Amino acid sequence: MSIDVDKRRLLQVQTLQHIQRDLKLNEMLPVYETYTEGYSKRYIYCVLIPSAHIEKALSVSTWDMEFSQGMPSGMIFNKDGKEVREYLRYGVDNGVEPLIIDRSFQGLRDDYREVSEEFRLFHDLYHDKKTNQYIKIDEDGNEEVVAVVKPNYVQIRLKEIRQFLAIKERHLAIQFIFSETSTQTLEKLGFTAGDEDRQDDLMRWIQRYGDLDGINNCRAFSRLVGKRIVKPLPKAKSGFWPFAEVSEEEYTSFIIDVNENGDELVYTSNPDELKTPADPGNIRGVDEEAPSYLTPVHFRKKVLDKYYYEPSKYTVEDSILRCGSLWSVYIDNHHDEIVCAWLGDLGRDLPYSEQAHWRQYNIPPTGGVSRTYFTRQIEAQFANSDRPEHTFKQRYQDLQKASQTHLGWQWLLPLRTADTHHLQSLRIPATDEQRDFDGLVLSLAKILIDSLNEESLKKLVPAGKQEEIKNKRGISLLEVALDINNLEGADAHIAFLRKLQNLRSSGSAHRKGKNYLKIAAHFNVENQSLRHIFANILNSASDTLDYFIILVNSGRIREIIKRNQIKNAYTILDEMVGSVDSGTADASVNHDEVIYELQSKP
């Protein structure tokens, strides 16, 4: 390198400017770093210093805790002539605590960095082990990355650090060492060996220039060593109960009607400003012109797409929307074109950020709530949903329960965790987008066809006819198993499953060609909306599930399997006679005992 370049590096002006920069509350702050490349080295290690000790900490530029410290340790000292042994939680007696713990295992296991457990628990952070990120989930269900841990580099968002400092009554010390070396001598670079110790408000550092005498071919070095102190937030801004300030709740206003001139009428969803059946005398003093808490508010059906597209976070069920265990709201999702909710429920149960999302899809009311929702919510009576998606999901659960009860195995294999979204997001789409239709067809096929329990279905085929199903799978296996046993009524459902499979194969899983046009003609795609077509498909799918449920509940499947087991046992026993060591004096086999054992098994 040239002398000018090396001189600029060793001056470390830009490094000083960077460490002294204004820190933004939402920036990801490097709290741990060990970096070596070429002639440069960087070390950063952040620790927590008691607020009462800041003046002492700034009196020197040396670090208050080293990388290898922060672990439990002990000390021995004399007091009044007696030896005292003391336990040190963090290995030091100056009140300093680590934010990052350096874990080392003497080369027998890989080293790694660990974020302070108290910090993680304070913010209730979720550890994503795949990315080694720590995620904060707020009361609305929103997720934000707060910390990122890499082998030699850790970042934590400053906001969460300062909130933690507020309650801990500590300051953050950003301890640093920045080292630069050069093959040039100090004399050529124009520097003089020595130290310069400086302090600027809450930052203390020493800049040292020195000779290296040719170590690693280097002749000169420059080193910045010091610390920068970062203040905590006020406790009122910590976000931690009971210290945090209580902010006034916000509520969105929604369209509840249209006046005679066609103007939309809106009203707040604040439950405290709405009339309720529980307060007929208006003891709360609500405005006499205020609408009822139970005023229906209407939305375009697309309002739910956001939640269907994130099934790992949200669950859309019959009459209710949930975000984990954080919040839930009752909804009337029993219409073809709209979704309804009570005005008061929107304000009481939805976080403000979600209210804003719903407001985008708010439309003037075109009627009341569905009969199903009215019966449940107002009349407090049980009512089945007539929506195809709700019916299908209920039939699916019914089949799973019946299979476990009567067979001891599942007719449809339970979906793996990575596939559960296919069932959770199954619905009649809000639009006629081909993408949504193709995706839903694919999901339905995975649930009904790909999940057929082939190994258990083979039990329906006696040993003498196993050759017929040797190379058969899925629908073909199901068809043979039902046909061999003369189980009536199967033809229509097998035909439906084949058409669904063809629709998936020709339209969802592959490029659309002649095969798709052929199967699309069967479903009358040209003359009907895709939403209407998928509703019909779901109804047929529910009928197929009903057929499976009837078979399972009738006991015929269990009887067939038992009969096949007995036949198979006799076949095996016939082969065993004369060659088996039965343990009896005449080497006979007690067939009845074997048959009894087989019959007693599920």
N, C-alpha and C positions, 0 to 999 in steps of 0.2 A: 504493500500500500504506500501511497505518497505521504510525505510528511504532513501536508495540510489536512489530508483525510484523517490520519491518526491523531493529529492535534485536536480536531473537532470531536473525535470520539472520546478522547481522554478528558476534554473539558466537561463533557456530559451535561451541556446546557439544556438540550431537549429533554433529557431524562429528568432533570430537576424541574423543568416546567411541567412535565407530565405528572409528577408526583405531587406538585403543588396546585394542580388544576382544581377548578370548582367541581365538586362531586355532585352529580345529579341523583336524586333520591331513587330513581328507577333504573339506574345503571347497574350492571353486573360487575361487582368489584372483585379484582383478584385478591384473594385472602391467603393463598398459598401458591408459591412458585419456586421451582428449582430449575434453572435454565442455563445450559452451557452450550455455546456454539462459537467455534472459531476463537476469536480473541475476547469474546464477551461472556459475562456471567451475570445472572440475575437471581436474587433470592428475596422472597417476600414471605413473611410469616406474621399473621395478625393475631393479637391476643386481647383479652379483656382486662382492663386496669381499673381498680376501684376509683370512683370519681374523686374521692378524698386524697388520692395519691398522685394526681396528675402533675402537680408542681414538682414533686420529687422525680417522677418519671422523665420530665423534660429537663431535668438538671444535668443529664448525661445523654450522650448519643448512643450508648451501648444498648443492646437488647435486654428486655426484662424477662424474656423466656426464650429458650432456644428450640429448634426443631425437635430435638430428641426428648424434650421435657413434656410436661403436661400429663404424665402418667402417675398413678399412685406411687408414693415412695415414703421414706421415713427419715428421721434425723435423731442424732444423739447429742445432748448438750448437758452442761453442768449448771445447776441452779441451787444456790445456797449450799454448795458443797456436795450435792447429790446428783447422780446421773439420771437424766430424764430422757425417755424415749417417746417420740411423738410421730403420729401418723400424718402424712401430708397428702391430701386428696389429689392435688395436682403436681406434687413433687417439689414445690417451692413454698416458702413461708412469707412471701410478699403480697399475697392476696390476688396475684395474677392468675387468670384462667385461660386455657386454650380455647380457640374457636375451632381449630382443626387439630386432630390428634394424629401424629405420625406413628403408624404401626410398623414395627420391624421385628423380624423373627430370626435374626442371626444367620440369614442366608438359607435357612431350612425350608422356609415358605416365602411366597412373594410378599413384598411390602405393599402397603396401601394406605390411603388417606381416609380419615373418618371425620365427618362433621359432628360437632359436639351433640351428644344425645339430648341435653337439655334444650339446645336451640331447636332441634328437630321436633321435640315434644311440645315446646312452647308454641310453635307454629303448626303443629299437627301435620307435618309434612309426610307425603307419600313417597316412598323410595321406588322409583322405576329402575329395577335392576338391569333391564336390557340396555338402557342408555346411561345409567348411573346418574340420573337426575332426581332432584327432590322437588316435588310438586305440591303447591298449596291449593286447596279447594275451598273457595269461599262459600258463604251461606246461600248464594244463588246457584251453586254448582259449577261455577266457572273455574278453570284450572290455569295456573300460571307457574312457570318454572322459576324456582327461587334459588336453587343451587345446582351447579354442574361440577361433578368430580371427575377429574382425569388423573392419570398416574402421577404427573408432576405439576399439576395445575388445578386449582380449585377456585371457582367463582361463586359469590353469593350476592344476591341483590341487596343493595345498600338499605333500602326501606326496611326490610325485615331485620337487618342487623341493628339499625338504630332503634327500632321498636323493642327489640330484645334488650338493648342497652338501657332503655328507659326504665324498664321494670327491674333490671339487675342493678341499677344505679352504678353503671360502669361506663367508661369510655373505650373506644376501640383504638388500639395502637397498631398502625400499619408499619411494621418493622421492615426495613429494607437494607439490602447490600447490593450495589451495582458496581461491577468491576469491569474495567477495560485494560487490555494490555497492548504493547506495541514492540515491534522488533527494533524500533529506533530508540536511541538513548534519550534521557530526560533533557540533556543539553541540546541535542538536535531539535527536539520538540519545543524547546523554549520554556521548560518547566523547571522548578526548583523543588527538590525533595522536602517534604514537610507536610504539616496538617493545617487545615483551616476549619475551626469549630464555629458553627453558626446556629442561631435560633431565629425563627420568624413566626411569631404568634404560637400556634400549637404544633410547630414542626421544629425538630432539633436534628442536626446532622453534622457530620465531619467529612471533609473532602481531603483525601490524602494522596500525595504523589510520591512515588518511590522507585528505587532501582531493583531489578530482578536478577541482575548479574548473569544473564543468558539462560535462565531456567526456562526450559521448553522453547529455546530460541528467542525468548522475549527479554528485552532490556529495560522496559519501563512499565509502570502501571498507574492507574488512577482508580481510587475506590471511594464510593459514597456509602457511608454507613449512618443510619439514623432511624428516626421514627416520626410518623405523623399521627396526631391525635384527632379522632373524630368524635364529636359530641353525640349524645343520645338525643332522641326526639323527646318532647315533653310527654309525660305519662298520659296525658289526655289524648295524645295521638298514637298511643301504643297499639290500639285495637284490642287490648287485653282487658277483659272484665275482671274486677269492677273499676279499673282505673280509667278506661277509655271514656271519652265524652259520648253521650247519647245523641245521635243526630235525629232530627225530625224526619219521620217517615214520609215518603213521597208516594203519590197515587196518580195513576193515569186516568184521564176522563175518556169515556167511551160513548159511541153513538148508541142511543137507546130508542130513538124514534125520529120521525120526520114530520114537520108541521105542514099546515095547509098550503104553504107556498113552496114546499119541496125542500126547505132548509133542514139540514141535519141538526138534531137536538142531542147535545152531549151532556154528560154528568159525571162527576167524580166517582171513583170506585171505592172511596174511603168509607168503610163500613160504619164509622161513627157518624157519618152525615146522611145515612140512609134509614128509612123507616123499616122496622122489623115487626113480624107478627108477635114477637115476644114482648113488645112494648106498645100495646094498643092505646095506652093513655098518653103516649109521647112524653114519658117522664124524662127522657134524655134531652128533650128540647130541640129535636131535629126540625129543620125548616119544614113548614107545612106543605110546601110545594115539592119537597124532595121525593124522588121515586122510591119504590120498595127495594129492599135488599135483594128480593127475588125477581128483579126485573131481568128478563132474558136479553142477553147481548149476543149478536150473531157475527160470525166470522166466516171468511172463505175457507174451504177445507184444507187449502195448502198451509194453513197455520200450523198443522201438525207435522208437516214434512220434516221440519227441523229436528223433531224428536224421533221420528222414524229413522232418520239418517244417522242417528247416534244411539243405537240400542244399548251400547255398553254403559251409557249414562242415563238415558231416559227409557221409561216403559209406558207405552200407550195401551191401556186396557179398556175393557168394556166399561165406559162411564167414568174413567179416572185416568189422569196423567200424573206420573211420578218422576221425580229426579232423585234416584237412590232413596235414602231416608231423610233427605234435606227438606223437600217440600212436595206437596201433591195438591191437585185441584180437581174437583169433580167437573166433568164435561159431558155434554150431550153429543156423543158422536154416533148418533143413530139416524143421520140424514144422508142423502145422496150428495148434496152440494155444499152443505154448511156444517159448522160446529157451533154449538151454543154453550153458554155458561151464565150463571147468575152474576149480576153486576157486583154484588157484595163479595162473592167468592173470589172474583178476579182481584179485588183489592186486598182481601184478607189472606189469600193462599198463594198468590203469585208474587215472587220478588219483583221489585220495580223494573229491573232490566228485562224480565220476561213480560211484564205488562206492556212495555214499549214494543216488544216483538209482536204481541197479539194486536196491538193498536194498528199495525201496518195492514192487517187483514180484516179489520173491523168494517162491517157493512151495515146499512140500515136494516132493521128487522123486517122479515117477510112473513112472519107468522110466529107461532109460539114454539115451545119445546116439543119433543117427540112424546108420544103416548107412553113409551117405555120409561123415559126419563121422568115424566110427570108422575107415573105410578110409583116409581121408586122414591123420588125426592119429596113429593107433596103428600101422596097417600101413604107413604111408608110401607108399601107392600112389595112382595117379590114379583119380578117380571123378567121373563126371558127376553134377550135381545133377538131381533129378527135380522140383524145385519149379517151378511154372509161370512165376513171375517171373524166375527165373534162366535158364530155358530161353529165354524170350522175349528177354531182353537179349543172350544169346549168339547167337541167330538174327539179331537186329538187327545186331550187329557183323559176323557172317558175311556178311550181305547187303551191308553197306557195303564190306567187303574184296573180295568177288566182283565187285561193280559197278565198283569202281575198277580191278581187274585186267583184266576182260574187256570193259568198256565205255568206261572212261575218264571216266565220269560216274556220279553216285549215283542209284540208282533212287528212294531216299527222300532228299530234300534234308537235309543235316545241320541239326540244330536250332540256332537262334540262341542266343547266350549266355543271353538272357533266358528261353529256353524249355527249356534243358537240364534243369531241375528236373522236367519232365514225365517224362523217362526215368529220372532218378536216383531219383525217389520212387515209381516204378511198383512195385506189390506187391499181394499179396492182403491186404486190410485186416485189422486185428486185431479189429475189431468189425463189427456189422451197421449201423453208422450210415449213414443215407442220404447225409449230407454227404460222407463219405469215398468212398462208391460213386460218386456223381455226379462228384466231382473226378477219380477214377481213369479213369472212362469218357471224360471230357473229355481227359485226358492221352493216353490210348491213341488216340483219334481224331486228335489233333494229330500224333502220331508216324506213324500208318499212313495217314491220309487227307489231312490238310492238307499233309503233307510230300511227296506224290507229285510227282516231277519232271516237270511237265506239258510244259515246253518240249522236253525230251529224249524224252518219250513220243510227241510228235508226229512224231518221226523214223520211228516204226514205221508211219506212214500214208503211202502213196505220194501223189505230187503229184496224181494224178487223182482221189483220194478225200478230199483235204483239206477239201472243202466239207462233208463229213459231220461233221467235228469242229469246224467254225467256231465254234460257240457252246457247245461242250462243255468241261467242266472236271472235275477230280478223278476220281471213280469212273466217271462216264460216259465221260470221255476214255479212261481205262484200259480200260474194257469194249470200246469200239469198236476201240482199237488191238490188243487181243488177238484179238477176233473176226474182224477183217479178215484177220488172218494165220493163222486157223484153229489157234490155239494151244489145244489141248485141255486140259481140266481147270480152266479158268478160272471156269466158272459158279458153282461152290460158293463160291469165294473172293470173287467179286464180290458174291454174295448176302450173305455174312457182312459184308463192308464196308458194304453198304447198311444192314443191320440195326444195325450199330454206329453208323453215321451217324444213323440215326433215333433210336436210344437217346440219343445225345448231344444231338441237336436238340430232342427232345421232353421230355427229362428233366434234362439238365445245363445246357443253354444257355438254356432258356425255362421258363416256368411249366408245371407238369405238367397235362395235360388229356387229352382223348380219345385223341390220338395216342400219348401215353405209355402209357396203359392198354393200348392195342393191342399196342405193341411189348413192353411188360412181360409181357403174356400169352405172347408167343412165348418169352421167356426164363424163363417159369414163376416169376416173382417171388413170387407168392403162396404157393407151396409149397416154396420153397427159400430158404436164407439168402443174403443179398447176397454174402457172402464166397464161398460155393460157386458162385454165378452168375458172379462175376468171375473165379474160377479157370477156369471153363469158357470164358469169353470169352478169357482169356489163352491157353489151349490152342489155341483156334481161330485166334487171331492168330499164334501160332507156326507153325501149319500154313500160313497164308497166306504168311508169310515164307519158309518152306521151299519153297513153290511158286515164289516169285520167285527164290530162290537156284538152284533147278533150271533155270529158264528162262535165267538169266544164265550159269550154268556150262556149259550145253549148247552155247552158241555160237549158238543160233538167233536171239537178239535181235541180235547183231552181224551175222549173215548178212542178216537182214531189212533192217537199216539200210543195209548196203552195197548190197544189191539196189535199194533205193529211191533211193539216191544215184545209182547208174548210170542207172536209168530217168529220173530227173530230169535227169541230164546229157544223155542223148540227146534229151530233149524240148527242152532249151535249145539244143542244137547244131542240131537241126532248124530252129529259129527263126532261128539265126544264119547258116545257109548262104546265101551270096549277098550278105550284108550286112556280114560281118565283115572287118576289115582284119587278115589273118593274118600279114602280113609276107612271104608267099611270092609268087613271081612270078605264079602262077595264082590267087592269093587263095583257095586251098583251106585247109580246116581239118583238122589231123591229129586225128581222133577218138580214135585209139588212145592218143595221148599224154595227152589230157584224161582219158580213162577210167582210165588207169594212175595218174594223179595222185589221182583220186578214190578208187581202190581202196586206195591206199597210206595213206590217212588213216584214223584210227580212227573 
